[in-house]
Amino acid sequence: MACIKHSEKGDCSSFFLPLNDLMSVLSGKWKMRLILCLASEPKHFNEIWKCHGISPRILSKELKELELNSILTRTEINDNLKSVVYSLTAQGAELVPIILQLQKWGTQHRESILGSN
């Protein structure tokens, strides 16, 4: 089966490498939800946790992975109670319309498979 060719050599692996990177960054149940959660404004850990019902251990792991991939930033606030605020980076913000488009496609696909009620 031929792939979409965007190089002179027709090397499929170089074409799909960025898609593999994307899937690695966004894979899992929570990452896209977390990106959309932070789309409107920066949030404290507890605000994110309460919103999604995710275990604190998993939430911490997911946030660290998104931070390592430059999707969000973690800022420590040294007030009376040491707290942390998470916000999207410019790269993370670029993902928001893409994720919303994927959600729209998912809705249409779901309706076409299950039928609209």
ZIVENKA-V681799 format. One record per backbone hydrogen bond with DSSP energy under -1.0 kcal/mol. CO is the residue of the C=O (numbers start at 0). NH is the residue of the N-H. Records with the same first field share a line. If there is no record, write none. Layout:
BEGIN
CO = NH / NH
END
This chain:
BEGIN
10 = 14
11 = 15
12 = 16
15 = 19
16 = 20
17 = 21
18 = 22
19 = 23
20 = 24
21 = 25
22 = 26
29 = 33
30 = 34
31 = 35
32 = 36
33 = 37
42 = 85
43 = 47
44 = 48
45 = 49
46 = 50
47 = 51
48 = 52
54 = 58
55 = 59
56 = 60
57 = 61
58 = 62
59 = 63
60 = 64
61 = 65
62 = 66
63 = 67
64 = 68
65 = 70
66 = 69
70 = 88
72 = 86
74 = 84
76 = 78 / 82
82 = 76
84 = 74
85 = 42
86 = 72
88 = 92
89 = 93
91 = 94
94 = 98
95 = 99
96 = 100
97 = 101
98 = 102
99 = 103
100 = 104
101 = 105
102 = 106
103 = 107
104 = 108
105 = 109
106 = 110
107 = 111
108 = 112
109 = 113
110 = 114
END
